[in-house]
Amino acid sequence: MDLLVRNNEAASFISTSNGDVVTISNFISQLDEAAATRLQRMNQRLRDLEMQMELLESEICKTTYDPYKDLMQFPPSLVNGFEA
């Protein structure tokens, strides 16, 4: 990190990995933007995965649906009809 003085004000600069020299505040801003972009991309991927899982779950439910099993959850009087 280098320290340059201009107009009696101290400004701190750093050298990035690709050799660019930027102010610390610029570097932090760029880092913040990059992190926000990555988080947005990751959030979108998670939303897409959740949607895919919901679709798969609904397909599984459709293929494994057993109406007779579902009828067993109701009281016998509703399944067999009311007795007089």
Buried (B, 14 or more C-beta within 10 A) or exposed (E): EEEEEEEEEEEEBBEEEEEEEBEEEBBEEEEEEEEEEEEEEEEEEEEEEEEEEEEEEEEEEEEEEEEEEEEEEEEEEEEEEEEE
